[in-house]
Amino acid sequence: MITEKFKIVNDNIERACKLAGRNPSDVKLIAVSKTKPAEMIFEAYEAGLIHFGENKAQELRDKAAKIDRNIVWHFIGHLQTNKVKYVVKDAEYIHAADSKKIIDEINKRAAKEEKSQKVLLEVNVSGEETKYGLRTEDEIFELTEYCLKQTNIDLQGLMTMAPFTDDEKIIRAAFSGLKQYFDKLNSNGFNLKELSMGMSHDYEIAIEEGATMIRLGTVLFGARNR
Ligand SMILES: *Cc1c(COP(=O)(O)O)cnc(C)c1O
C-alpha cells in the first residue's frame, strides 16, 4: 500500500521539479511517521524511504531503539529544553530550533555525544500568533550567527510551516518568503544548504519555491487519529 502512495508522491515530486527546472535528487522526502507504528516504518523502509520524521522526543527515542535499519531520523517538532537529551542521540537533523536557549542545550548535549548536530532554524514567515519560530530578519540573522559560534552545532538551513489554508497565494508567499531569507543569508556569506518546507497538502508549491526537504505524513501513511 505504501509502495503505491510512494510512487504517486514521487511522480508528483518529479512533475513539480520539472515545472521549476529542478532536479528531483535535490529534494529529500521525509516520511513523517509520527503516531504510526513501527511496522509501517519497516514497510516504508522496504519501499525505499530512508528519511523519517517524528515530532515527539520520546516517540523518536523509542522508535529509533526499536527499528534497527539505516534510517536517517529527523526531529521536526517544537523542542523543549528538557527533551533535547532524548533527541540528540538519534536525530540526524533537528528542524525547528528557534532560540539561543534551545541551541545552547543542543550544543551541550551534542558535545556529550561527541557529534556535530545538524540543525535548521524555524521561521514563522507569515507571523501567525499560534506558531513558534523566528519572526524578523534581525532575529534570523542573530540566531544564525550565534549557531556558527557553537562548536557542536552544524547549521544546515531554515524550516517553516505555511498557514493552513486552501489559498495557494498565501501558501506560496510563505514559502517564497523563507527562500528570500535563505538567499539573503547565503549572499551574506552564510553557507546554508537546506530549505525544509512543504507538507502533504502543499509540497508541490514548496518544491516550486525551492524546498530541498519536504515533510510528508498523511499522503504516505494515511490520516492520523489523534
Ligand atoms: C505532522 C507534520 C508534518 C506532516 O504533516 P502532513 O500534513 O501529514 O503531511 C510535517 N511537518 C511537521 C512539522 C509536522 O508536525
Ligand as a Chemical Component Dictionary entry (heavy atoms), coordinates in Angstrom:
data_LIG
# 
_chem_comp.id                   LIG 
_chem_comp.type                 NON-POLYMER 
_chem_comp.pdbx_formal_charge   0 
_chem_comp.three_letter_code    LIG 
# 
loop_
_chem_comp_atom.comp_id 
_chem_comp_atom.atom_id 
_chem_comp_atom.alt_atom_id 
_chem_comp_atom.type_symbol 
_chem_comp_atom.charge 
_chem_comp_atom.model_Cartn_x 
_chem_comp_atom.model_Cartn_y 
_chem_comp_atom.model_Cartn_z 
_chem_comp_atom.pdbx_ordinal 
LIG C1 C1 C 0 2.907 16.371 11.146 1  
LIG C2 C2 C 0 3.900 17.253 10.499 2  
LIG C3 C3 C 0 4.137 17.168 9.113  3  
LIG C4 C4 C 0 3.390 16.233 8.185  4  
LIG O1 O1 O 0 2.082 16.665 8.017  5  
LIG P1 P1 P 0 1.127 16.023 6.883  6  
LIG O2 O2 O 0 0.142 17.099 6.617  7  
LIG O3 O3 O 0 0.522 14.806 7.479  8  
LIG O4 O4 O 0 1.973 15.729 5.706  9  
LIG C5 C5 C 0 5.111 17.988 8.584  10 
LIG N1 N1 N 0 5.804 18.856 9.348  11 
LIG C6 C6 C 0 5.595 18.977 10.675 12 
LIG C7 C7 C 0 6.401 19.947 11.452 13 
LIG C8 C8 C 0 4.632 18.184 11.284 14 
LIG O5 O5 O 0 4.426 18.311 12.603 15 
# 
loop_
_chem_comp_bond.comp_id 
_chem_comp_bond.atom_id_1 
_chem_comp_bond.atom_id_2 
_chem_comp_bond.value_order 
_chem_comp_bond.pdbx_ordinal 
LIG C1 C2 SING 1  
LIG C2 C3 SING 2  
LIG C2 C8 DOUB 3  
LIG C3 C4 SING 4  
LIG C3 C5 DOUB 5  
LIG C4 O1 SING 6  
LIG O1 P1 SING 7  
LIG P1 O2 DOUB 8  
LIG P1 O3 SING 9  
LIG P1 O4 SING 10 
LIG C5 N1 SING 11 
LIG N1 C6 DOUB 12 
LIG C6 C7 SING 13 
LIG C6 C8 SING 14 
LIG C8 O5 SING 15 
# 
